[in-house]
Amino acid sequence: MCDQQNLTIGLDFCKIRGQHLFQVNTGVPAKLALEHASDLLEVINGLSQTVAMELAHGGESFAVYHLSEMVKALVDAAAAGLPDSAGGDQ
C-alpha cells in the first residue's frame, strides 16, 4: 500500500465573463477537501429545506447555488487527485 497522501489538483470554478473567481488549491489533502465539502453540503441541505418550505427571503436560493458549485469543485479536485482504479499513481 502506498503511504503517499492523496492531494487535490488545482481547479478553477465560478466563471464569470470568461474569468474564474475562485480556485481549489493544488496540494490540499483530499480527505480535508472532502470533509469541507461535507460541511458545505450540510449547509446546502438546511438552506434547501428553508427554500422548499417557502420561508426564504430571496438570498437563500442564490446561496444554495453558489455553495453547491463550491462543493462540486472540491469533490472534483479531490477525486482527480486520487490514484486511478487500476492502482496507478496520481
N, C-alpha and C positions, 0 to 999 in steps of 0.2 A: 504494500500500500504506500502511496506517495505521501510524504509529510509536507509537501508544498501546499500552501494555503490558496484556496480559490479566491481570486480577486475580480473586481468589476473591471469592465473596459470603460473607456471614456465614451459617453453617449450624449449628444446634444438633443434637446427637445424644446417644445414650446416655440415653434417657428412663427414669427410674425414679420410680414413684409420681407421675406427672404432671409431673415436673420434669426438665429436661435438665441433665446434669452437665458436659458439655463442649461446646465450640463451635469451629468453624473460623473464624478471624477474617477480617473483610472486609479487602480490600486487599492480601492476600499475592499476590505474583506467582504465576500459575498454574503456571509452569514449576517453581518451587521446591516448590509443593504436590505436584505430580506426581512430582518426584524423591523427596520424602519418602515418598509413597505407595509408590513402587517399593521403597524401602529396607524399609518395613514388610512389603511382600509377600514380600521375601526371607526375613525372619524367620519369617513365617507358613509359608512353604514348608518351612523347616527344622523347625519345630515340628510341622507336619502329618506329615512323614516320621517323626518320633520317635513320634507318637501311632499312626500306621499300623503301625509295626514293634513296637508294644506295649512300648516302652522308657520310656514316660511314667510319671510318678508321681502323676498326677492334675491338677496345675495347668496342664499344657500345653494341654489341650483348652480350658480357660477363656481362656487367653492367646490362642489362635488365634481364638476367638470375638470377644473384645474388640478385638484388633488388626485383624481384618477389618472390624469396624464402623468403626474409625478410618479405614482405607483407603477404605472406601466414602464416608464423609463428605468426605474430601479430594478424591477424584475427582469427586464430585457438585458440590462447591463450586467446583472449578477449571473443570469443564465449564460450569457455569451462568454463569461469568464470561467465557466465550468469546463472540465475536460469533456470531450465528446463521448458518446455512448460506447464507442469501441475501446475506450480506455486510453485514448491518446492524450497528449499534452494539450495545454491551452492554445 
